[in-house]
Amino acid sequence: METNRKKGFIFRQYEAPQVSPFDKLFEIFTELITHTSGDLDEALDWLRELDKEYKLTDKNYTIDDFIEDLKKKGYIKDEVKDDGSNGLKITAKTERSIRQQALNQIFGNLKRNGSGNHRTKHSGQSDEQSGELREYRFGDGLDRISLTESLRNAQVNNGMDSFMLTENDLVVEDSHHKSQMSTVLMIDISHSMILYGEDRITPAKKVAMALAELITTRYPKDTLDILVFGNDAWPIAIKDLPYLQVGPYHTNTVAGLQLAMDMLRRKRNTNKQIFMITDGKPSCIRESDGTYYMNSNGLDEYITDKCYTMAAQARKLHIPITTFMIANDPYLQRFVNTFTEANQGKAFYTGLKGLGEMIFEDYETNRKKRVK
């Protein structure tokens, strides 16, 4: 847009920044890898179908050219399959790119603060200057006194003719403590996470990948452990998130909570928390003799009571649980309300849209509190 003295404003057509054919396809490719749980062959098949329908490429740059570039850039590599045939697989570089893309999609409006740490005035180790001034208090170190501001106060309070500096003139630069947070993210992989034609697991995976990338790049002193729970619960590595799939499982929420608390007991940080993404219905527990008690019909009081007990135990360990329930059944909400009350944690009843933003907001909020 330009100004013109005679005609006012002249509007020019906006031209979007040039995106290379590879970059355009790569963004679609990483989305497909997430949706196919890391199945490269299926993702490429989908990409070819999309190309036929939407004309993503032309004769100057084809899907085969894109695949060759993926190899050259180190995103995929050759492998020998179990049956002895040759194939392709994605590399760690692709896994990292998928996490970065998830981060950009979900948390793209965040401002980077360097490699920094979360800031809180309540708990943590070491000090970091905040830029805020306050009056001097007994015990404050002399190195924290703001000399310029203190001298200015002395001039204002006592005048220039009889200059003197008193304790009342002193101000110091306040400091925050560098806080560390240990988080366990629980992801429900029971069969209900894909029931009724709704894919709930893919958004949950993307949130987990975005949160992992956020913590490792922005808050490197924090820790994030991820576990999945179906009939049982087990930890998974961050690099395995793109391959995560729902299984023919019931929902053993108790096993997930037990494992999460075991993980957090081993952490030395003061601040600990559990995030749980679930459709909200516990339907399985493992008995002491190794057998399973399962009931998919409604809410079983025997199972839910075990969940409430675990929530209360986490409260005694000063571990708040935030539940993100991606279902809206009233009877499930009643269960989550009781569960949350037992833990004195929080619950969000949400659809899949906006799940990532909600988890980030809560992550930031929890880190600014003192866990008492």
Secondary structure, DSSP 8 states (H G I E B T S, - for coil): -EEETTTEEE----------HHHHHHHHHHHHHHHTTT-HHHHHHHHHHHHHHH---BTTB-HHHHHHHHHHTTSEEEEE-TTS-EEEEE-HHHHHHHHHHHHHHHHTT----TT--EEESSS-EEEEEEEEEEE--TT--GGGB-HHHHHHHHHHHH-STT----GGG-EEEEEEEEE-EEEEEEEE-SGGGGGGG---HHHHHHHHHHHHHHHHHH-TTSEEEEEEESSSEEEE-GGGGGG----S----HHHHHHHHHHHHHT---SEEEEEEEE-S---EEE-TTS-EEE--SS--HHHHHHHHHHHHHHHHTT--EEEEE----HHHHHHHHHHHHHHT-EEEE--STTHHHHHHHHHHHHHTS---
